[in-house]
Amino acid sequence: MLTDMRGVMAPIPQAFLEERRKLGHDRRDEVWDGVLHMAPAPTSWHQLVKSDLLRLLATFADARGWRIASEIAVYDPVKGVKNYRIPDISVVDPKFISQRGIEARAELVIEILSPEDESRDKLPFYAACGIPEVWLIDPESRIAEVYVLRGTTYFAVVDSDGTVRAPLFQLELRTTEGPKLQISWRDGHAEI
């Protein structure tokens, strides 16, 4: 019996899409250059790390007049509904928010990794949208990767001692025993 596999259904029956919408199963669906990508439901660890990050980063976003959101679509500025991704967390200037989602530009997007997900495959899209900082976080190991956009390419930000620097909010991320993700700033720190 095959269990974990990717699939292609071409064309996708309209009734199938309507049923997904009706049941709310399409909340995490993305369209990559006209191709529907249906992400599986996140694990409990995934959701808990996400909620902790939302709570922690809200203060930093609020201080700049930005909004923080969970699972809001980032749309390609040219292709719109034919090309969008849904990061787990987005920090965005309100001027880039529309009724349908974020119009191309977010200040930061965070992807909580899941087995066999496509988070890393989204980096070129985020770069094309000009998103200056992307975090990838493993919810089980609590290992964080931070990428900063330079030109059209993302580069990892990590010191020789293993400290990951997140320049947007001037944060340091480090995995500690537990495992926990320790996030430090000038006047404090928190562990998730």
Backbone hydrogen bonds, N-H to C=O, Kabsch-Sander energy under -0.5 kcal/mol:
donor,donor_aa,acceptor,acceptor_aa,energy
5,M,3,T,-1.0
16,F,13,P,-0.5
17,L,13,P,-1.7
18,E,14,Q,-2.6
19,E,15,A,-2.3
20,R,16,F,-2.1
21,R,17,L,-2.3
22,K,18,E,-2.8
23,L,19,E,-2.2
24,G,20,R,-0.7
24,G,21,R,-0.9
25,H,20,R,-2.1
26,D,20,R,-0.9
27,R,24,G,-0.9
29,D,26,D,-1.5
30,E,37,H,-2.7
31,V,84,Y,-1.1
32,W,35,V,-3.0
33,D,31,V,-0.7
34,G,82,K,-2.8
35,V,32,W,-1.6
36,L,34,G,-0.5
37,H,30,E,-3.4
38,M,36,L,-0.5
39,A,37,H,-0.8
47,Q,43,T,-2.2
48,L,44,S,-2.5
49,V,45,W,-2.5
50,K,46,H,-2.2
51,S,47,Q,-2.5
52,D,48,L,-2.1
53,L,49,V,-2.4
54,L,50,K,-2.6
55,R,51,S,-2.1
56,L,52,D,-2.4
57,L,53,L,-3.0
58,A,54,L,-1.3
59,T,55,R,-0.6
59,T,56,L,-0.6
60,F,56,L,-0.5
61,A,57,L,-2.4
62,D,58,A,-3.0
63,A,59,T,-1.9
64,R,60,F,-0.6
64,R,61,A,-1.2
65,G,62,D,-1.5
66,W,61,A,-2.4
67,R,92,V,-3.2
69,A,90,S,-2.7
71,E,87,P,-0.6
71,E,88,D,-1.3
74,V,85,R,-3.2
75,Y,73,A,-0.6
75,Y,102,I,-3.2
76,D,80,G,-0.6
76,D,83,N,-2.5
80,G,76,D,-1.8
82,K,79,K,-2.1
83,N,80,G,-2.2
84,Y,31,V,-3.3
85,R,74,V,-1.9
88,D,110,I,-0.9
89,I,110,I,-1.9
90,S,69,A,-2.4
91,V,108,L,-2.8
92,V,67,R,-2.9
96,F,93,D,-2.5
97,I,94,P,-1.9
98,S,101,G,-3.6
102,I,73,A,-3.5
103,E,96,F,-3.4
103,E,101,G,-0.5
104,A,75,Y,-1.1
104,A,102,I,-1.4
105,R,103,E,-2.4
106,A,104,A,-0.6
107,E,91,V,-2.6
108,L,91,V,-1.6
109,V,133,E,-1.7
110,I,89,I,-2.8
111,E,135,W,-2.8
112,I,110,I,-0.5
113,L,111,E,-0.6
113,L,137,I,-2.8
117,D,114,S,-1.9
122,K,118,E,-0.7
122,K,119,S,-1.2
123,L,120,R,-1.3
126,Y,122,K,-2.3
127,A,123,L,-2.6
128,A,124,P,-2.3
129,C,125,F,-1.6
130,G,127,A,-1.5
131,I,126,Y,-2.3
133,E,107,E,-0.6
134,V,147,Y,-2.5
135,W,109,V,-2.3
136,L,145,E,-2.6
137,I,111,E,-2.3
138,D,143,I,-2.5
142,R,138,D,-1.9
145,E,136,L,-2.7
147,Y,134,V,-3.1
148,V,155,F,-2.7
149,L,132,P,-2.3
150,R,153,T,-3.0
152,T,150,R,-0.7
153,T,150,R,-1.6
155,F,148,V,-2.2
157,V,146,V,-2.3
158,V,156,A,-0.6
159,D,163,T,-3.3
162,G,159,D,-1.8
164,V,173,L,-2.6
165,R,157,V,-0.9
165,R,163,T,-0.5
166,A,171,L,-3.0
169,F,166,A,-0.5
171,L,166,A,-2.4
172,E,184,S,-2.2
173,L,164,V,-3.3
174,R,182,Q,-2.2
176,T,180,K,-2.7
180,K,176,T,-1.8
182,Q,174,R,-3.4
182,Q,180,K,-0.7
183,I,181,L,-0.5
183,I,190,A,-3.1
184,S,172,E,-2.8
184,S,182,Q,-0.5
185,W,188,G,-3.1
188,G,185,W,-1.4
190,A,183,I,-2.2
192,I,181,L,-2.2
